[in-house]
C-alpha cells in the first residue's frame, strides 16, 4: 500500500467492489481480503482490556464503511451496502 493510510486503501477497495453491485458486509469481507491480503491478517485480533473483539482488519473495514457513509458515497439499507451514484 504505497504510503497511503489503511483507511484510504480500504475506501478505494470498498468503492471498487460496490461498483459491481450492493453487498452485505459479510460478503464484502472476503473480497476485500482477497484484494489486500497484506492488510487483512486473520491472525491479528482486536483486543481491548484483554477481551477479543474479532479480527482487527474487519474493524478497519467497518469504520471505513461508516466514514464512506458519512461522506455520502455509500448507503446501507439495513442489509446491503450500496454505492451512491
Backbone as a chain_set.jsonl record, in Angstrom:
{"seq": "XXXXXXXXXXXXXXXXXXXXXXXXXXXXXXXXXXXXXXXXXXXXXXXXXXXXXXXXXXXXXXXXXXXXXXXXXXXXXXXXXXXXX", "coords": {"N": [[0.869, -1.192, 0.0], [1.259, 1.681, -1.129], [2.276, 3.868, 0.747], [-0.116, 5.088, 1.407], [-2.812, 5.635, 3.759], [-4.266, 2.992, 5.747], [-7.037, 3.222, 5.858], [-7.585, 4.794, 3.57], [-6.837, 3.037, 1.558], [-8.668, 0.938, 2.022], [-11.021, 2.377, 1.551], [-10.909, 2.92, -1.226], [-10.969, 0.266, -2.137], [-13.475, -0.68, -1.199], [-15.28, 1.038, -2.555], [-14.627, 0.331, -5.173], [-15.394, -2.404, -5.209], [-18.146, -2.213, -4.663], [-19.045, -0.992, -6.959], [-19.772, -2.99, -8.635], [-22.119, -3.9, -7.638], [-24.549, -4.066, -4.929], [-23.678, -5.178, -1.61], [-23.635, -7.346, 1.268], [-21.99, -6.796, 4.433], [-20.646, -9.101, 5.346], [-20.23, -10.414, 2.962], [-18.651, -8.671, 1.631], [-16.25, -8.693, 3.07], [-14.536, -11.106, 2.415], [-13.858, -10.449, -0.216], [-12.52, -8.009, -0.032], [-10.404, -8.905, 1.545], [-9.178, -10.616, -0.24], [-8.33, -8.783, -2.182], [-6.55, -7.225, -0.716], [-4.557, -8.827, 0.875], [-2.352, -8.314, 2.449], [-3.177, -6.401, 4.275], [-5.184, -7.612, 5.617], [-5.001, -9.516, 7.883], [-5.755, -12.447, 9.327], [-4.694, -13.432, 11.664], [-4.471, -11.488, 13.525], [-6.131, -10.225, 16.18], [-8.563, -7.872, 17.388], [-7.99, -6.536, 20.41], [-9.144, -5.42, 23.447], [-8.534, -4.324, 26.608], [-7.911, -6.98, 27.299], [-10.044, -8.38, 26.222], [-11.372, -10.066, 23.406], [-12.317, -8.865, 20.245], [-12.942, -9.805, 17.667], [-11.554, -9.888, 14.301], [-8.954, -7.623, 13.651], [-8.626, -6.265, 11.177], [-11.2, -6.415, 10.081], [-12.591, -4.675, 11.671], [-11.383, -2.326, 10.85], [-12.36, -2.23, 8.208], [-15.09, -1.949, 8.726], [-15.191, 0.565, 10.089], [-14.31, 2.105, 8.005], [-16.405, 1.778, 6.19], [-18.37, 3.202, 7.583], [-17.239, 5.76, 7.522], [-17.289, 6.302, 4.747], [-20.03, 6.293, 4.431], [-20.768, 8.539, 5.973], [-19.591, 10.447, 4.356], [-21.277, 10.42, 2.254], [-20.961, 8.671, 0.145], [-21.567, 5.974, 0.076], [-24.408, 3.913, 0.969], [-26.431, 2.288, 3.472], [-28.876, -0.152, 3.536], [-29.992, -1.526, 5.584], [-29.52, -4.117, 5.122], [-27.746, -4.45, 2.921], [-24.841, -2.818, 1.499], [-24.707, -0.013, -0.598], [-23.508, 1.678, -3.491], [-23.546, 5.183, -3.858], [-24.612, 6.895, -6.567]], "CA": [[0.0, 0.0, 0.0], [2.224, 2.748, -1.428], [2.315, 5.045, 1.612], [-1.447, 5.587, 1.766], [-3.332, 5.094, 5.016], [-5.082, 1.787, 5.627], [-8.406, 3.602, 5.55], [-7.719, 5.224, 2.174], [-6.767, 1.811, 0.745], [-9.96, 0.261, 2.172], [-12.048, 3.199, 0.877], [-10.842, 2.631, -2.664], [-11.375, -1.127, -2.358], [-14.926, -0.793, -0.973], [-15.948, 1.709, -3.675], [-14.364, -0.513, -6.34], [-16.204, -3.623, -5.124], [-19.574, -1.876, -4.719], [-19.389, -0.616, -8.332], [-20.324, -4.18, -9.27], [-23.413, -4.229, -7.037], [-24.683, -3.976, -3.479], [-23.227, -6.369, -0.883], [-23.634, -7.364, 2.733], [-20.639, -6.684, 4.988], [-20.01, -10.431, 5.388], [-19.842, -10.773, 1.603], [-17.594, -7.73, 1.275], [-15.004, -9.059, 3.755], [-13.591, -11.971, 1.687], [-13.396, -9.782, -1.437], [-11.505, -7.048, 0.425], [-9.25, -9.692, 1.994], [-8.535, -11.114, -1.453], [-7.682, -7.639, -2.831], [-5.476, -6.687, 0.134], [-4.193, -9.815, 1.91], [-1.337, -7.705, 3.321], [-3.846, -5.597, 5.314], [-6.284, -8.399, 6.19], [-4.341, -10.638, 8.559], [-6.67, -13.125, 10.257], [-4.044, -13.831, 12.912], [-4.452, -10.348, 14.454], [-7.423, -9.889, 16.761], [-8.686, -6.599, 18.081], [-8.072, -6.861, 21.831], [-9.276, -4.243, 24.317], [-8.557, -4.76, 28.01], [-7.878, -8.438, 27.379], [-11.205, -9.0, 25.566], [-11.222, -10.17, 21.952], [-13.449, -8.307, 19.508], [-12.876, -10.184, 16.262], [-10.35, -9.569, 13.525], [-8.675, -6.186, 13.617], [-8.855, -5.703, 9.843], [-12.648, -6.283, 9.848], [-12.971, -3.421, 12.339], [-10.953, -1.251, 9.944], [-13.314, -2.194, 7.094], [-16.348, -1.433, 9.266], [-15.085, 2.006, 10.313], [-14.203, 2.72, 6.678], [-17.771, 1.836, 5.656], [-19.052, 4.307, 8.257], [-16.664, 7.005, 7.006], [-17.833, 6.494, 3.401], [-21.449, 6.62, 4.609], [-20.806, 9.953, 6.395], [-19.188, 11.266, 3.203], [-22.328, 10.352, 1.243], [-20.51, 7.878, -1.012], [-22.275, 4.694, 0.112], [-25.515, 3.881, 1.928], [-26.765, 0.96, 3.992], [-30.342, -0.263, 3.542], [-30.392, -2.458, 6.641], [-28.997, -5.435, 4.756], [-26.618, -4.352, 1.997], [-24.207, -1.539, 1.205], [-24.885, 0.414, -1.982], [-22.785, 2.859, -3.956], [-24.414, 6.293, -4.206], [-24.095, 7.422, -7.829]], "C": [[0.895, 1.228, 0.0], [2.146, 4.012, -0.563], [0.958, 5.616, 1.974], [-1.893, 4.956, 3.078], [-4.147, 3.835, 4.731], [-6.504, 2.171, 5.233], [-8.555, 4.052, 4.088], [-7.657, 4.027, 1.226], [-8.102, 1.07, 0.813], [-11.077, 1.055, 1.499], [-12.075, 2.883, -0.606], [-11.338, 1.229, -2.966], [-12.892, -1.282, -2.223], [-15.68, -0.156, -2.14], [-15.813, 0.876, -4.954], [-15.293, -1.737, -6.353], [-17.689, -3.3, -5.284], [-20.001, -1.351, -6.091], [-20.066, -1.776, -9.053], [-21.658, -4.603, -8.67], [-23.362, -4.185, -5.522], [-24.275, -5.296, -2.82], [-23.45, -6.215, 0.615], [-22.186, -7.273, 3.197], [-19.931, -8.038, 4.975], [-19.572, -10.899, 4.011], [-18.713, -9.878, 1.093], [-16.241, -8.163, 1.846], [-14.067, -9.943, 2.926], [-13.048, -11.322, 0.41], [-12.293, -8.787, -1.089], [-10.234, -7.796, 0.838], [-8.467, -10.233, 0.797], [-7.772, -9.996, -2.172], [-6.454, -7.162, -2.053], [-5.091, -7.665, 1.247], [-3.172, -9.264, 2.909], [-1.966, -6.93, 4.477], [-4.893, -6.404, 6.081], [-5.747, -9.676, 6.826], [-5.275, -11.238, 9.607], [-6.023, -13.528, 11.572], [-4.039, -12.693, 13.944], [-5.871, -10.012, 14.899], [-7.382, -8.478, 17.319], [-8.928, -6.945, 19.548], [-8.111, -5.559, 22.625], [-9.439, -4.752, 25.743], [-8.665, -6.278, 28.139], [-9.056, -9.144, 26.729], [-11.019, -8.974, 24.051], [-12.497, -9.699, 21.256], [-13.359, -8.61, 18.018], [-11.596, -9.718, 15.587], [-10.172, -8.068, 13.407], [-8.986, -5.576, 12.253], [-10.338, -5.542, 9.542], [-13.183, -5.028, 10.536], [-12.558, -2.227, 11.492], [-11.934, -1.106, 8.778], [-14.619, -1.555, 7.554], [-16.263, 0.084, 9.487], [-14.925, 2.753, 8.988], [-15.58, 2.81, 6.017], [-18.514, 3.022, 6.275], [-18.54, 5.657, 7.753], [-17.22, 7.308, 5.613], [-19.313, 6.873, 3.463], [-21.596, 8.093, 5.014], [-20.466, 10.897, 5.242], [-20.234, 11.238, 2.085], [-21.951, 9.546, 0.011], [-21.168, 6.502, -1.083], [-23.432, 4.817, 1.1], [-25.789, 2.436, 2.319], [-28.28, 0.886, 4.101], [-30.866, -1.187, 4.639], [-29.918, -3.877, 6.363], [-27.719, -5.326, 3.929], [-26.111, -2.92, 1.897], [-24.342, -1.262, -0.275], [-24.009, 1.62, -2.262], [-23.819, 3.943, -4.247], [-23.839, 6.934, -5.467], [-23.842, 8.936, -7.783]], "O": [[1.24, 1.743, 1.064], [1.969, 5.11, -1.092], [0.883, 6.546, 2.776], [-1.419, 3.887, 3.461], [-4.648, 3.638, 3.625], [-7.109, 1.525, 4.377], [-9.549, 3.722, 3.442], [-8.345, 4.006, 0.206], [-8.616, 0.623, -0.212], [-11.992, 0.459, 0.931], [-13.132, 2.612, -1.175], [-12.052, 1.022, -3.946], [-13.521, -1.944, -3.048], [-16.622, -0.752, -2.661], [-16.768, 0.737, -5.718], [-15.896, -2.059, -7.377], [-18.412, -4.028, -5.964], [-21.198, -1.271, -6.367], [-20.848, -1.563, -9.98], [-22.268, -5.563, -9.141], [-22.296, -4.256, -4.912], [-24.485, -6.376, -3.371], [-23.453, -5.107, 1.153], [-21.265, -7.625, 2.46], [-18.75, -8.117, 4.634], [-18.641, -11.696, 3.897], [-17.925, -10.278, 0.236], [-15.211, -8.019, 1.188], [-12.906, -9.578, 2.741], [-11.923, -11.603, -0.002], [-11.263, -8.727, -1.761], [-9.124, -7.369, 0.518], [-7.238, -10.296, 0.828], [-6.691, -10.233, -2.712], [-5.453, -6.751, -2.639], [-5.278, -7.368, 2.427], [-3.127, -9.689, 4.064], [-1.363, -6.812, 5.544], [-5.429, -5.931, 7.083], [-6.016, -10.78, 6.352], [-5.551, -10.622, 10.637], [-6.721, -13.925, 12.505], [-3.652, -12.899, 15.095], [-6.701, -9.574, 14.102], [-6.324, -7.957, 17.673], [-9.934, -7.564, 19.892], [-7.231, -4.709, 22.494], [-10.359, -5.511, 26.045], [-9.408, -6.793, 28.974], [-9.083, -10.373, 26.68], [-10.563, -7.978, 23.489], [-13.606, -10.082, 21.629], [-13.67, -7.751, 17.193], [-10.678, -9.218, 16.237], [-11.114, -7.336, 13.104], [-9.55, -4.484, 12.179], [-10.712, -4.621, 8.817], [-14.115, -4.394, 10.042], [-13.281, -1.234, 11.415], [-12.296, 0.009, 8.404], [-15.187, -0.717, 6.852], [-17.181, 0.81, 9.105], [-15.355, 3.9, 8.863], [-15.888, 3.804, 5.36], [-19.206, 3.759, 5.573], [-19.321, 6.592, 7.577], [-17.583, 8.45, 5.329], [-19.793, 7.668, 2.656], [-22.437, 8.81, 4.471], [-20.99, 12.008, 5.164], [-20.099, 11.946, 1.087], [-22.551, 9.715, -1.051], [-21.312, 5.931, -2.164], [-23.442, 5.702, 1.956], [-25.435, 1.498, 1.606], [-28.903, 1.766, 4.695], [-32.032, -1.582, 4.627], [-29.916, -4.73, 7.251], [-26.734, -6.015, 4.196], [-26.828, -1.957, 2.166], [-24.126, -2.142, -1.108], [-23.792, 2.468, -1.397], [-24.866, 3.652, -4.824], [-22.723, 7.452, -5.452], [-23.406, 9.52, -8.775]]}, "num_chains": 1, "name": "protein.A"}
